[in-house]
């Protein structure tokens, strides 16, 4: 790494964003030994000890010291409510604050990308890259990679209510599936978690394994404000650190891995986006690209909350004594409830028989709260969270102003498609049926949300409009495609530009059926292979 004229940093590759994709990409490039890599992260180091504690999710997800707390525009089909969208703003990005659920998605998701012209992105193309990232320890090693940087394991902690949830699923006719990434995405079972030895394993595992190598420099608390472009070629970025503007110059390429919000915002700030909108804000237009910020997708999340006889994890989280004892156990053994994620149990189902593969994902929680990641109820409770996995509704992200410090406007347009409203109601009705089984009703006392007064599908939809929120899975604002309208081509190159690529969840053309951390990681792995021009994607760098 070197400094150029005017104290500019110079590298072969400048990577913007040290989240799931950015860490994987930067580490793989540096591990090749042939390239100088500069990785720039807006947030600070991931030194907060509670980042590593799996059950710390409730405290981390909405912590302004660790996350961007974006606000959406009022959403018409959610009663004009504005939602908070947390996104990781710390080394490791959202992988340092998420719920740690590791779901690759269905093979059909990726095969649809390939069928639409994204050659090299089928499930079989990506499977070796998933395995390369995975460092799995557990009962299903044949289904995973076991030597990769990302720690992965089966849930260590099991609450008695978890076992009853499994029984409830079986009672309804669902098969028991202990591995949603190897046994097909259907049935009831336990999620695999990005946890190693009782500690969260974020994307920074790539950086830790790489060690201190001269080829990689990581700078934190540095906010990139625009891409440097000359004659349709990117040659670096401008960033602000300690109140001072500096430049980072890329001899080879600049790669945006700033996430679904950050990458689209940076393109627009740099003059790449819808020309009419950029003109109106006084941003000089470099490339008229209407799809930058379009195709915004997210999974919606709505909950059924049941008061139960107890005990539940509510008692642990409300008692300083119990929490202290659990903390002591965790510190000495890395075991117990603090070693388990907030949502370790789930169910995948089809909302109706005519659908070929599961389009509903339910998460079971052995606790309850008035709002996601909020304070738990004073009484014992349990929750089923319903997430329709393949929404058709599409939103948009656009600049609010030309000031790079201003948050963009985010309009997710949830529930604009009838199929999405039907799937949401189907999922909530299914959750209610699960609570009515002998297994769970034996513990149930009364339904807290939405309550016994909600009977019909129309009433359930009204409840969803009033209470549903994000599942934290936004993606798609820099769509990948083989068509000329796509923002990036299947090699992740920004179309109409040279020396500029995007590698994060913003390139997802169609949202996957499940949580989006695994796909973000694999996008970083894929980008590294593309940049290193590997013919054999199974080859493993020394990370």
C-alpha positions in Angstrom: 0.0 0.0 0.0 1.3 3.4 -0.8 0.4 7.1 -0.7 0.2 9.1 -3.9 0.1 12.8 -4.7 -1.9 14.9 -2.2 -1.7 12.1 0.5 -4.0 9.8 -1.6 -3.9 6.1 -0.8 -3.1 3.9 -3.7 -3.9 0.2 -4.2 -4.7 -2.2 -7.0 -8.2 -2.7 -5.7 -10.3 -0.3 -3.5 -13.2 -2.1 -1.9 -15.9 0.1 -0.3 -17.7 -1.6 2.6 -16.4 -4.2 5.1 -19.6 -6.2 5.4 -20.4 -9.9 4.5 -19.4 -9.5 0.8 -16.7 -6.9 1.2 -14.7 -8.8 3.8 -14.8 -12.0 1.8 -13.8 -10.2 -1.4 -11.0 -8.1 0.1 -9.5 -11.1 1.9 -9.5 -13.4 -1.1 -7.9 -10.7 -3.3 -5.2 -10.1 -0.7 -4.6 -13.8 -0.1 -3.7 -14.3 -3.8 -0.5 -12.4 -3.0 -0.5 -10.5 -6.2 -2.6 -7.5 -5.4 -2.6 -4.6 -2.9 -6.1 -4.2 -1.5 -7.6 -1.3 0.4 -10.8 -2.0 2.4 -12.8 1.1 3.6 -15.5 0.8 6.2 -17.7 3.7 7.5 -18.2 2.1 10.9 -15.7 1.4 13.6 -13.9 -1.8 14.6 -16.0 -4.7 16.0 -14.5 -4.6 19.5 -17.8 -4.4 21.4 -17.8 -7.7 23.4 -21.6 -8.1 23.0 -21.2 -8.4 19.3 -19.8 -11.9 19.9 -22.6 -13.0 22.2 -25.2 -14.7 20.1 -28.2 -13.6 22.3 -26.8 -10.1 22.1 -28.8 -9.6 18.9 -31.6 -7.8 20.7 -29.3 -5.2 22.0 -27.1 -4.9 18.9 -29.7 -4.7 16.0 -31.0 -1.3 16.9 -27.9 0.1 18.6 -27.0 3.4 16.9 -23.3 2.8 17.7 -23.4 -0.3 15.5 -26.1 0.2 12.9 -27.5 2.7 10.5 -31.0 3.2 11.6 -32.6 4.2 8.3 -36.2 5.3 8.1 -38.3 4.3 5.1 -40.8 6.7 3.5 -44.4 6.2 4.7 -45.6 2.9 3.2 -49.1 3.2 1.7 -50.0 -0.5 2.2 -48.7 -0.5 5.8 -51.1 2.3 6.9 -48.7 5.0 6.0 -46.2 3.8 8.6 -42.5 4.6 8.3 -40.3 1.7 9.3 -36.8 1.6 10.8 -34.4 -0.4 8.7 -31.2 -1.3 10.7 -28.1 -2.0 8.6 -24.7 -2.8 10.1 -22.3 0.1 10.5 -19.3 -1.6 12.0 -16.6 -3.9 10.8 -18.4 -7.0 9.5 -21.4 -5.0 8.5 -24.8 -6.6 9.1 -23.1 -9.9 9.8 -21.9 -8.4 13.1 -25.5 -7.5 14.3 -27.9 -10.0 12.5 -29.7 -13.0 14.0 -27.0 -15.4 12.6 -29.4 -17.6 10.7 -27.5 -19.3 7.8 -29.8 -20.2 4.9 -28.4 -20.5 1.4 -31.8 -20.4 -0.2 -33.4 -22.8 -2.6 -31.4 -24.1 -5.6 -34.4 -22.9 -7.7 -33.7 -19.3 -6.7 -30.2 -19.3 -8.2 -31.2 -21.4 -11.2 -33.8 -18.8 -12.0 -31.0 -16.2 -12.1 -29.0 -18.3 -14.5 -32.1 -19.0 -16.7 -32.5 -15.2 -17.0 -29.1 -15.0 -18.5 -26.8 -14.7 -15.4 -24.4 -17.4 -16.5 -22.2 -18.7 -13.8 -24.8 -18.0 -11.1 -26.8 -21.3 -10.9 -26.9 -23.2 -7.6 -24.3 -25.7 -8.9 -22.1 -22.9 -9.9 -22.3 -21.3 -6.5 -22.3 -24.4 -4.3 -18.4 -24.7 -4.3 -18.2 -21.1 -3.2 -20.7 -21.6 -0.4 -18.6 -24.6 0.8 -15.4 -22.6 0.5 -16.8 -20.0 2.9 -18.2 -22.5 5.4 -16.4 -23.7 8.5 -19.1 -26.0 9.7 -18.9 -28.2 12.9 -21.9 -30.4 13.6 -23.9 -33.4 12.6 -24.1 -32.7 8.8 -20.5 -32.3 7.6 -21.3 -33.9 4.2 -23.6 -31.0 3.4 -21.2 -28.2 4.2 -17.6 -27.0 3.8 -15.7 -27.5 7.0 -12.5 -25.5 6.5 -13.8 -22.0 5.6 -13.6 -18.8 7.5 -17.2 -18.5 8.5 -17.9 -20.5 11.7 -21.1 -22.5 11.3 -22.9 -24.8 13.7 -26.1 -26.4 14.8 -27.8 -24.5 17.7 -26.1 -25.5 21.0 -29.0 -24.4 23.3 -32.4 -25.9 23.3 -35.3 -24.6 25.4 -38.2 -27.0 26.2 -40.5 -24.8 24.2 -38.3 -25.4 21.1 -39.0 -29.1 21.4 -42.7 -28.5 21.6 -42.5 -26.4 18.4 -40.9 -29.4 16.6 -43.7 -31.5 18.0 -46.3 -29.0 16.8 -44.9 -29.0 13.3 -45.0 -32.8 13.1 -48.5 -32.8 14.5 -49.5 -30.7 11.5 -47.9 -33.2 9.1 -44.6 -31.4 8.4 -41.5 -33.6 8.3 -38.7 -33.0 10.7 -35.8 -31.4 8.9 -32.6 -30.9 10.9 -30.8 -29.2 8.0 -32.5 -26.8 5.7 -29.3 -26.4 3.6 -28.9 -30.1 2.9 -32.2 -31.9 3.4 -34.2 -29.6 1.1 -36.0 -26.4 2.2 -39.1 -27.9 3.7 -40.4 -29.0 7.1 -39.8 -28.1 10.6 -36.4 -28.0 12.3 -33.4 -26.2 13.6 -31.5 -23.4 11.7 -27.8 -23.6 11.3 -26.2 -20.5 12.8 -23.0 -18.5 12.0 -21.7 -19.4 15.5 -18.3 -21.0 16.3 -17.6 -22.2 19.9 -20.5 -20.2 21.3 -19.4 -17.0 19.7 -20.8 -15.1 16.7 -18.8 -15.6 13.6 -19.1 -12.5 11.4 -17.5 -11.8 8.1 -14.5 -10.3 9.9 -13.4 -14.0 10.3 -12.0 -13.6 6.7 -9.8 -10.7 7.9 -8.7 -12.5 11.1 -7.6 -15.6 9.2 -5.7 -13.5 6.7 -3.7 -12.0 9.5 -1.5 -8.9 9.1 -0.5 -9.0 5.4 1.0 -6.1 3.6 -1.3 -6.7 0.7 -4.4 -5.7 2.7 -5.1 -2.4 4.5 -8.3 -1.9 6.4 -9.4 1.6 7.4 -12.5 2.2 9.6 -14.6 5.3 10.4 -14.0 6.5 6.9 -17.1 7.4 4.9 -16.9 7.2 1.2 -18.8 10.1 -0.4 -18.3 9.5 -4.2 -16.6 7.5 -6.8 -13.8 9.2 -8.8 -14.7 9.0 -12.5 -12.9 10.2 -15.6 -14.0 9.5 -19.2 -16.5 6.7 -18.0 -13.8 5.0 -16.0 -13.7 4.8 -12.2 -10.2 5.3 -10.7 -10.9 5.4 -6.9 -13.1 7.1 -4.3 -13.2 10.2 -2.1 -13.8 9.5 1.6 -14.1 11.6 4.8 -12.1 10.6 7.8 -11.6 12.7 11.0 -13.4 15.6 9.2 -10.9 15.6 6.3 -11.5 14.6 2.7 -9.0 12.1 1.3 -8.7 10.0 -1.9 -8.1 6.3 -2.5 -6.9 5.5 -6.0 -7.4 2.1 -7.6 -4.8 1.1 -10.2 -7.0 -1.9 -11.2 -10.7 -1.5 -10.1 -13.0 0.0 -7.6 -15.6 -2.3 -6.1 -18.6 -1.1 -4.2 -19.7 -3.5 -1.4 -21.5 -0.9 0.7 -24.8 -2.9 0.7 -28.2 -2.5 -0.7 -28.5 1.1 0.5 -24.9 2.3 0.4 -23.9 1.1 -3.1 -27.0 2.5 -4.8 -26.6 5.8 -2.9 -22.9 6.0 -3.9 -23.6 5.4 -7.5 -26.2 8.2 -7.6 -23.9 10.6 -5.6 -21.3 9.9 -8.3 -23.6 10.7 -11.2 -24.7 7.2 -12.1 -28.5 6.9 -11.8 -31.8 8.3 -13.1 -30.8 11.4 -15.0 -34.0 13.4 -14.2 -33.6 12.8 -10.5 -29.9 13.6 -10.5 -30.5 16.8 -12.5 -33.2 17.9 -10.1 -30.7 17.7 -7.2 -27.8 19.3 -9.1 -25.7 16.2 -9.3 -23.7 16.1 -12.6 -24.9 13.1 -14.6 -22.1 10.7 -15.7 -24.4 7.9 -16.8 -28.2 7.9 -17.1 -29.1 4.6 -15.5 -32.8 4.5 -14.4 -32.5 1.1 -12.6 -30.0 2.3 -10.0 -32.1 2.2 -6.8 -35.0 0.3 -8.5 -35.9 -3.3 -7.9 -35.7 -2.9 -4.2 -37.0 -6.0 -2.4 -37.3 -7.1 1.2 -39.0 -9.8 3.2 -41.8 -8.6 5.4 -42.2 -9.9 8.9 -45.4 -10.2 11.0 -45.8 -12.0 14.4 -48.3 -14.1 16.3 -47.5 -13.7 20.0 -48.9 -16.1 22.6 -48.8 -15.8 26.4 -47.8 -19.1 27.8 -47.7 -20.9 31.2 -43.9 -20.6 31.3 -41.2 -20.6 31.9 -39.9 -18.8 28.8 -36.8 -16.8 28.0 -38.8 -13.7 29.1 -37.9 -14.6 32.7 -34.2 -14.7 31.8 -34.1 -11.4 30.1 -36.1 -9.6 32.8 -34.2 -10.9 35.8 -30.7 -9.4 36.5 -30.0 -12.4 38.7 -30.9 -15.0 36.0 -29.1 -13.0 33.3 -26.1 -12.7 35.5 -26.0 -16.4 36.2 -26.5 -17.1 32.5 -23.7 -14.7 31.7 -21.3 -16.4 34.2 -22.1 -19.7 32.6 -21.5 -18.3 29.2 -18.2 -16.8 30.2 -16.9 -20.0 31.7 -18.3 -22.6 29.2 -19.6 -20.7 26.1 -22.8 -22.6 26.6 -26.3 -21.9 27.8 -29.1 -19.6 26.6 -26.6 -16.7 25.7 -24.9 -19.1 23.3 -28.1 -19.5 21.3 -29.4 -17.1 18.7 -32.8 -15.4 19.2 -34.4 -17.6 16.5 -32.9 -21.1 16.3 -36.0 -23.0 15.2 -38.0 -22.7 12.0 -40.4 -24.1 9.5 -40.6 -23.8 5.7 -44.0 -24.3 4.1 -45.9 -23.7 0.9 -48.6 -21.1 1.3 -50.9 -23.1 -1.0 -50.7 -26.5 -2.9 -50.2 -24.9 -6.3 -46.8 -23.5 -5.4 -43.9 -25.8 -6.2 -41.6 -24.9 -3.3 -41.8 -23.4 0.1 -42.6 -19.7 0.0 -43.2 -19.2 3.8 -40.6 -19.1 6.5 -41.6 -19.2 10.1 -39.3 -18.5 13.0 -40.1 -19.7 16.5 -39.0 -17.7 19.5 -39.1 -19.0 23.1 -39.8 -15.4 24.3 -42.1 -12.5 23.3 -41.8 -8.8 23.1 -44.1 -5.9 22.1 -41.8 -5.2 19.1 -38.9 -6.8 17.3 -35.8 -6.6 19.4 -37.7 -4.7 22.0 -38.1 -5.2 25.8 -39.7 -8.6 26.5 -43.1 -8.9 28.1 -43.5 -9.1 31.8 -45.3 -12.4 31.4 -44.0 -15.7 29.9 -44.5 -15.7 26.2 -43.6 -17.3 22.9 -43.7 -16.0 19.3 -44.1 -17.2 15.8 -42.7 -14.8 13.2 -44.0 -15.2 9.7 -41.9 -14.2 6.6 -43.3 -14.6 3.1 -40.1 -15.5 1.2 -40.8 -14.6 -2.5 -42.5 -11.2 -2.6 -43.4 -9.7 -6.0 -43.7 -6.1 -4.7 -40.8 -3.8 -5.7 -39.7 -0.6 -4.1 -37.1 2.1 -4.9 -34.2 4.0 -3.3 -33.3 7.5 -4.4 -31.2 10.5 -3.2 -32.9 12.9 -0.9 -30.3 15.5 -1.7 -26.8 15.9 -3.1 -25.4 15.9 0.4 -23.7 12.6 0.9 -24.3 12.8 4.6 -28.1 12.8 4.1 -29.9 9.4 4.2 -31.6 8.5 0.9 -35.3 8.1 0.5 -36.3 4.4 0.8 -39.7 3.4 -0.4 -40.1 -0.4 -0.1 -43.7 -0.5 -1.5 -44.6 -3.6 0.5 -47.8 -5.4 -0.3 -48.4 -3.7 -3.7 -49.1 -7.1 -5.2 -52.1 -9.2 -4.3 -50.1 -12.4 -4.1 -48.0 -10.8 -1.4 -51.0 -9.9 0.8 -52.4 -13.4 0.4 -49.0 -15.0 1.4 -48.8 -12.8 4.4 -52.2 -13.8 5.6 -51.5 -17.5 4.8 -48.4 -17.4 6.9 -50.1 -15.7 9.9 -53.0 -18.3 9.7 -50.4 -21.1 9.6 -48.7 -19.7 12.7 -52.0 -19.6 14.5 -52.7 -23.2 13.6 -49.3 -24.2 15.0 -50.2 -22.5 18.3 -53.5 -24.4 18.3 -51.8 -27.9 18.1 -51.9 -30.1 21.1 -48.1 -29.6 21.6 -48.2 -25.8 21.9 -51.7 -25.2 23.1 -50.7 -27.3 26.2 -48.5 -24.3 27.0 -50.6 -21.5 25.6 -52.7 -19.2 27.8 -54.0 -16.5 25.5 -53.1 -14.9 22.2 -51.6 -11.4 22.8 -51.1 -10.4 19.1 -53.3 -10.0 17.2 -55.8 -11.3 19.8 -58.9 -13.4 19.8 -61.0 -10.6 18.2 -59.2 -11.1 14.9 -61.1 -13.9 13.0 -61.3 -13.4 9.3 -58.6 -13.1 6.6 -59.5 -9.5 6.1 -59.0 -8.8 9.8 -55.7 -10.6 9.7 -54.6 -8.6 6.7 -55.5 -5.4 8.6 -53.5 -6.6 11.5 -50.5 -7.2 9.2 -50.8 -3.8 7.7 -50.7 -2.3 11.2 -47.9 -4.3 12.7 -45.7 -6.0 10.0 -42.1 -4.8 9.7 -38.8 -5.6 8.0 -37.1 -9.0 8.2 -33.8 -7.2 7.5 -33.4 -8.8 4.1 -33.4 -5.8 1.7 -31.6 -6.4 -1.6 -31.7 -5.7 -5.4 -31.1 -2.0 -5.9 -28.2 -2.5 -8.4 -29.8 -5.4 -10.3 -27.6 -7.9 -12.1 -28.8 -9.1 -15.5 -27.8 -10.0 -19.0 -30.0 -7.2 -20.5 -28.8 -3.8 -21.2 -31.1 -2.2 -18.6 -29.4 -4.0 -15.7 -27.1 -2.1 -13.5 -24.4 -4.7 -13.5 -23.7 -7.6 -15.9 -23.1 -11.2 -14.7 -19.4 -10.4 -14.1 -20.6 -7.6 -11.7 -19.3 -4.8 -13.9 -21.3 -1.6 -13.9 -22.7 -1.4 -17.4 -21.5 1.7 -19.3 -18.5 2.1 -17.0 -15.0 0.8 -16.8 -13.1 -0.2 -13.7 -16.2 -0.3 -11.5 -18.0 -3.3 -10.1 -20.5 -4.0 -7.3 -20.4 -7.0 -5.0 -23.1 -7.1 -2.4 -26.8 -8.0 -2.0 -27.7 -5.0 -4.1 -27.0 -7.0 -7.2 -29.6 -9.7 -6.4 -32.0 -9.8 -9.3 -34.7 -11.8 -7.5 -34.8 -12.2 -3.7 -33.9 -15.7 -2.4 -36.1 -17.9 -0.3 -34.6 -17.2 3.1 -32.1 -15.1 5.1 -29.7 -13.1 3.0 -26.4 -13.3 4.9 -25.2 -16.5 3.2 -25.9 -15.1 -0.3 -24.1 -11.9 0.5 -21.0 -13.9 1.5 -21.1 -16.0 -1.6 -21.4 -12.8 -3.8 -18.1 -11.7 -2.3 -16.6 -15.1 -3.0 -17.9 -15.0 -6.6 -16.6 -11.4 -7.1 -13.1 -12.5 -6.0 -13.1 -15.4 -8.5 -14.2 -13.0 -11.3 -11.5 -10.5 -10.5 -8.8 -13.2 -10.2 -10.0 -14.7 -13.5 -10.2 -18.2 -12.0 -11.3 -20.9 -14.3 -11.7 -23.3 -11.4 -14.1 -21.8 -8.9 -13.4 -24.7 -6.5 -9.8 -23.5 -6.0 -9.2 -22.3 -2.5 -7.1 -19.3 -1.6 -5.0 -19.4 1.5 -7.6 -17.6 3.7 
